[in-house]
Amino acid sequence: MTSTSTGHPFPLGRFAWMAILASLAFPATSLAAAPYSKEQAVHGRTVYNQSCAACHGGKLQGGAGPALRGKKFSGSLSYGNMTASQLFDFMSKHMPKNEPGSLPEKAYWDVFAYMLCENGFKAGKTALDADSVGNVTLLPLPGKPAGACHSP
């Protein structure tokens, strides 16, 4: 069976196939807005600076603790095959290292929102929480910070 217009066995042209393949390489979940709000990420930055930066670095680059953004963070997630729900569960039970589980639950969600923002996920209109975290696909990381992380 061949297409009458192209003579190829598939009816779509070369550019249509390239567009389909490109869309598979860059899933919409990482490009669409994540379920966290700009305000949540800004508050998460404050909590992060107070409770996390001493170990994970002022820019999430790592230090005594692992990096929480960029290629090193992506590698850690990939190695552990970690979902967003699993990452939140780990954070809320084991962090900060010197006082595990000591922050209010909202503070952990806000820090997670800040981490998403710093890894290039765009802010949405609703806060990240237990009901929405399952909608976050962590890998591949979108890339550069989304910008909303630093302004009120």
Order of alpha helices (4+ residues) and beta strands (2+ residues): alpha-alpha-beta-alpha-alpha-alpha-alpha-alpha-beta
